[in-house]
Amino acid sequence: MSFRAFLPAAVLTAVAGLWIGAPTPAVAQYCEDTVHGLSGRYNLGTGSGFLAVRTRPNSSSRMIGQLFNGDHTEIFDRRGNWYQVEIGGTTGWANARWLRNDCGY
């Protein structure tokens, strides 16, 4: 008795589709952005001269890093006016106003 005799036809069709010509999920496009338009004068107290990278996509969440004019970072996601970006081996959220890319986000 063959293995096939134990499986219903619908299961065999589904399993075969995984191996033969089944569509594969789209791979996300790599997208890099560049920080631009910030003041040239750094002042932590007033929040000028750097782009705050935060734990969540809002200005009241904790700052986990800073980006500066000309810095490059990878974009992973977008929520409203915020991009999820990579900084120092971790991800955080930065305001999209100060990031330039050609990714269609």
Disulfide bonds with the S-S distance in Angstrom:
Cys31-Cys103 1.65
